[in-house]
Structures are given as structure tokens and as C-alpha cells.
Amino acid sequence: MLGLRTTVAIIFTRLLIIPTVGIGIVLLAKRLGFLPADNQLFEFVLLLQHSMPTSILAGDKKHIKTA
């Protein structure tokens, strides 16, 4: 079982750090002209990618809960 400090660190990183860094990278790429200006769906998908759990993470959560 994971310790309390490890669990808090994982939650903090996954819910606060990764989305913030991801949004910053996408906005910087947009400002520098790396993203197409007329494709808002592409920008949305890039932003969504950093805020959703990966399939491996979802599988690990299920494994931890059932153990």
C-alpha cells in the first residue's frame, strides 16, 4: 500500500503540476506560432491531453483498488 506522503505527492503532481505545465507549453507554442491559428480543435485536444489520466494510470488505479 502507498504511504500518505506518496499518495499526496502523486495527487498534487497529477492534478496541479502536470496540467499547469501542459497548459503553459500549449500557450507558449501558440504564441510562438507553432500551432495552426485556424484549428481550435487541435489546440483543445492538446490541452485535453494533459488534463486526462493515461490509460496506464487508469489501469493502475483499478489494480490498486482491487488489491
Secondary structure, 3 states (H helix, E strand, C coil): CCCHHHHHHHHHHHHHHHHHHHHHHHHHHHHCCCCCCCCHHHHHHHHHHHHCCCHHHHHHHHHHHHC
